[in-house]
Amino acid sequence: MRIRTLFAVATVMVALLLICGCTGTTQPDTPVDTEKQQLRIATTTSLYDTKLLDRLSAIFEEEHNAEVLIVSAGTGKAIEYGQRGDVDVLMVHDRAREDVFLADGYGTNRRVFAYNYFIIVGPESDPAAIKGLQPEEAFTAIREKGMAGDADVIFVSRGDASGTHSKEKAIWKGAGFNYSTDVQGSGDWYQEAGTGMGATLSMTNEKQAYALSDIGTYLAYKGDLDLVTLVDEGDILLNVYCAMQINPEKYPDINSTIAKDWINFMISDDVQKEIASFGVDQYGQPLFYAAQDDWEKIGVTLAEVTDPVL
């Protein structure tokens, strides 16, 4: 009886092991989990605030078994992260500083993936009467009214060394003003937010002031704002976005493979279509335009928008 009992128990145990798959034998078709690679990106706030990066990151993570870690800051801060080798990829929109970054050996494999335009927004009452003017003319009118003491005329600047702040300075220069002596600190009419684009728009709305914004972030926040677009034409308002890899020769510890994968992903046909359609359903127009469609129009080479990173 004892032998029969032991045999019966053993038989039951084997059956249970077979049922739960706990025999220790790996089946040929059993998938083996691999550790996710981490991709660290420092980006300008507009790509983050519009949720474009959320959308693209989700696609990339699934395709590449990766985890995308994003630091959203103005272009100036993002570049600092890149200069320290704290990230694998930099995504910004300030060509002059991008060129310096590359020349100094911090970055490599720059590719252009999107563009949109800056706009000047303000209250519908438009106390400085800038609607329809060229950007340089609009800035001049705002400054004149502000300097004359018109309490209704306020300009809110990013004031954070971002790509938008750099564009603002370029417009002031184009209008004939020295930013440091003629604009910054020249009176209560000019106020610096020191924050990202979304927060700057919120501050501008509270003060019923004027501001320079990329159109993508403005559209994303428009539902919560009383501000309207007053100036949207002028060659200087072009806003071009790029991605570049942090140079592995300077920082050998960066994840060079996943960085190249991301850049190639951004200029791929599928992602270019995703960029071109992003926001259309919700806002009636795209928040960004695909660079591959208009490389000549935005002043870059075909190679900058199509050549894969090897």
C-alpha positions in Angstrom: 0.0 0.0 0.0 2.8 2.3 0.9 4.5 1.8 -2.6 1.2 2.4 -4.3 0.6 5.6 -2.3 4.1 7.0 -3.1 3.6 6.1 -6.8 0.2 7.8 -6.9 1.6 10.9 -5.2 4.6 11.0 -7.7 2.2 10.6 -10.6 0.0 13.5 -9.4 3.1 15.8 -8.9 4.4 15.1 -12.4 1.0 15.8 -13.9 0.8 19.1 -12.0 4.3 20.0 -13.3 3.3 19.3 -16.8 0.1 21.3 -16.5 1.8 24.5 -15.1 4.8 24.2 -17.4 7.2 24.0 -14.5 9.3 21.1 -15.6 12.3 23.4 -16.3 12.2 22.6 -20.0 12.2 25.7 -22.2 9.9 25.3 -25.1 11.3 26.3 -28.5 8.7 29.1 -29.2 8.9 30.7 -25.7 10.0 34.3 -26.1 13.0 35.5 -24.2 12.8 38.9 -22.7 15.7 41.2 -23.4 16.6 44.2 -21.4 15.2 47.5 -22.7 17.7 50.0 -24.0 17.4 53.5 -22.6 17.5 56.5 -25.0 18.1 59.9 -23.3 16.9 62.9 -25.2 17.3 66.6 -24.3 14.7 68.6 -26.3 13.2 72.0 -26.8 9.9 72.5 -24.9 7.8 72.9 -28.0 8.3 69.3 -29.2 7.3 68.2 -25.7 4.5 70.6 -24.8 2.7 69.8 -28.1 2.8 66.0 -27.2 4.5 65.2 -30.5 7.3 63.5 -28.6 4.9 61.5 -26.5 3.3 60.1 -29.7 6.6 59.3 -31.5 8.3 57.9 -28.3 5.5 55.4 -27.9 6.0 54.1 -31.5 9.8 54.0 -31.1 9.7 52.2 -27.8 7.5 49.4 -29.2 9.6 49.0 -32.4 13.0 49.0 -30.7 12.3 47.6 -27.2 13.5 50.8 -25.7 12.7 53.2 -23.0 12.8 56.9 -24.0 13.8 59.3 -21.3 13.1 63.0 -22.1 14.4 66.1 -20.6 12.4 69.1 -21.8 14.1 72.4 -21.6 14.8 75.5 -23.7 17.4 75.0 -26.5 20.1 76.7 -24.3 19.6 74.2 -21.4 19.2 71.3 -23.8 22.6 72.2 -25.4 24.1 72.3 -21.9 23.0 68.7 -21.3 24.6 67.7 -24.6 27.8 69.5 -23.8 28.1 67.5 -20.6 27.3 64.2 -22.3 24.3 63.7 -20.1 22.1 62.6 -23.0 22.4 60.6 -26.2 20.4 62.8 -28.6 19.8 66.6 -28.8 16.6 68.0 -30.5 16.6 71.8 -30.9 15.7 74.6 -33.2 18.5 77.2 -33.3 20.7 76.7 -36.4 23.4 79.1 -35.3 24.0 77.4 -32.0 23.6 74.0 -33.6 26.5 74.8 -35.9 28.7 75.9 -33.0 27.8 72.7 -31.1 28.9 70.6 -34.1 32.0 72.6 -34.8 33.1 72.3 -31.1 32.9 68.5 -31.5 29.9 67.9 -29.1 27.5 66.6 -31.8 27.4 64.6 -35.0 24.9 63.2 -37.5 22.6 66.2 -37.6 19.4 65.6 -39.4 16.4 68.0 -40.0 13.0 66.4 -39.4 10.4 69.1 -39.1 9.6 72.8 -39.3 6.8 75.2 -38.5 6.6 79.0 -37.9 6.8 81.5 -35.1 3.9 83.8 -34.6 3.2 86.9 -32.6 0.2 86.5 -30.4 -1.6 89.1 -28.2 -5.0 90.3 -27.0 -7.8 90.6 -29.6 -8.0 94.4 -28.7 -4.4 94.7 -30.1 -3.5 97.9 -28.2 -0.2 98.3 -30.2 -2.0 97.9 -33.5 0.4 95.3 -34.9 -2.1 93.0 -36.7 -0.8 92.2 -40.2 2.5 94.0 -39.9 5.9 92.4 -40.6 7.5 90.9 -37.5 10.1 93.7 -37.3 7.5 96.4 -37.7 5.3 94.7 -35.0 8.2 94.6 -32.5 9.0 98.3 -33.2 5.3 99.3 -32.6 5.1 97.3 -29.3 8.4 98.9 -28.1 7.3 102.4 -29.0 3.9 102.1 -27.2 5.5 100.4 -24.2 8.3 103.0 -23.9 5.7 105.8 -24.2 4.0 104.4 -21.0 1.0 102.7 -22.5 0.0 100.4 -19.6 -1.9 98.1 -21.9 1.1 97.3 -24.0 3.3 94.5 -22.5 5.6 92.1 -24.2 6.4 88.8 -22.4 9.7 87.2 -23.4 10.7 83.6 -22.8 13.9 85.1 -21.4 15.5 81.7 -21.1 18.1 81.3 -23.8 15.8 79.1 -25.7 15.4 78.8 -29.5 12.4 81.0 -29.3 14.3 83.6 -27.2 17.1 83.5 -29.8 14.5 84.1 -32.6 13.1 87.0 -30.6 16.5 88.6 -30.3 17.0 88.1 -34.1 13.8 90.0 -34.7 14.8 92.8 -32.5 18.1 93.0 -34.3 16.3 93.0 -37.6 14.2 95.9 -36.4 17.4 97.9 -35.7 17.5 97.5 -31.9 20.3 96.4 -29.6 18.7 93.8 -27.4 20.9 94.3 -24.4 20.6 98.1 -24.3 17.4 99.0 -26.2 15.0 96.2 -25.1 16.0 94.1 -22.1 15.5 96.1 -18.9 14.2 99.1 -20.7 10.9 99.3 -18.8 7.9 97.6 -17.3 6.5 97.0 -20.8 9.1 94.2 -21.3 8.9 91.3 -19.0 10.8 88.0 -18.9 9.1 84.8 -18.0 12.2 82.6 -17.7 10.0 79.5 -18.5 9.0 77.1 -21.3 6.7 78.1 -24.1 3.5 76.8 -22.5 4.0 78.6 -19.2 5.0 81.7 -21.1 1.8 81.7 -23.0 -0.2 81.3 -19.8 1.6 84.3 -18.3 1.0 86.3 -21.4 -2.7 85.4 -21.3 -2.9 86.5 -17.6 -1.4 89.9 -18.5 -3.2 90.2 -21.8 0.2 90.9 -23.3 2.1 90.1 -26.5 4.5 87.2 -27.0 6.5 85.3 -29.7 5.5 81.7 -29.8 5.9 78.7 -32.1 2.6 78.0 -33.7 2.5 74.4 -32.6 2.6 75.2 -28.8 0.1 78.0 -29.4 -2.4 75.7 -31.1 -1.9 73.1 -28.3 -2.7 75.7 -25.6 -5.2 77.8 -27.6 -8.2 76.3 -25.9 -7.1 77.8 -22.6 -6.1 81.2 -24.0 -7.8 84.4 -24.9 -4.8 85.3 -27.1 -5.1 85.5 -30.9 -2.6 85.3 -33.7 -1.7 88.9 -34.9 1.4 88.4 -37.0 2.1 85.2 -38.9 4.0 86.2 -42.1 7.6 87.0 -42.6 10.7 85.1 -43.7 12.3 85.5 -40.2 9.5 83.5 -38.6 10.7 80.1 -40.1 11.3 77.6 -37.3 13.4 74.5 -38.3 13.9 71.5 -35.9 16.8 69.0 -36.0 18.0 66.0 -34.1 21.7 65.2 -33.6 23.7 62.5 -31.9 26.1 63.4 -29.1 29.6 62.7 -30.3 30.7 59.3 -29.1 34.4 60.3 -29.6 34.0 62.9 -26.9 31.6 60.9 -24.7 32.2 57.1 -25.3 29.5 56.2 -22.7 26.6 57.4 -24.7 24.3 54.8 -26.3 25.4 55.4 -29.9 23.4 52.6 -31.4 20.1 53.7 -30.0 20.9 57.3 -30.8 21.4 56.5 -34.5 18.2 54.4 -34.5 16.2 57.4 -33.2 17.6 59.8 -35.8 16.9 57.4 -38.6 13.5 56.9 -37.1 12.8 60.6 -37.2 13.6 60.9 -40.9 11.9 57.7 -41.9 8.9 57.9 -44.3 6.4 56.6 -41.8 7.4 59.1 -39.1 7.5 62.0 -41.6 3.9 61.1 -42.4 3.1 61.0 -38.7 4.6 64.5 -38.2 2.7 65.9 -41.2 -0.6 64.6 -39.8 -0.1 65.3 -36.1 -2.7 67.6 -34.7 -4.8 67.9 -37.9 -7.8 66.0 -36.4 -7.8 68.1 -33.2 -6.7 71.5 -34.5 -7.6 71.5 -38.1 -4.0 71.9 -39.2 -0.7 70.2 -38.4 1.4 71.5 -35.5 4.6 70.7 -37.5 5.4 70.1 -41.2 7.5 67.2 -42.5 11.0 68.4 -43.5 11.3 65.9 -46.3 8.4 67.5 -48.2 10.0 71.0 -48.2 13.7 70.7 -47.8 14.4 73.4 -50.4 11.8 75.7 -49.0 13.4 75.6 -45.5 16.9 76.1 -46.8 18.5 72.7 -46.1 20.0 70.0 -48.3 18.3 66.8 -49.4 21.0 64.9 -47.5 20.0 66.6 -44.2 16.5 65.3 -44.4 17.0 61.8 -46.0 20.5 60.3 -45.6 20.4 57.6 -43.0 22.9 57.7 -40.1 25.3 54.7 -40.4 
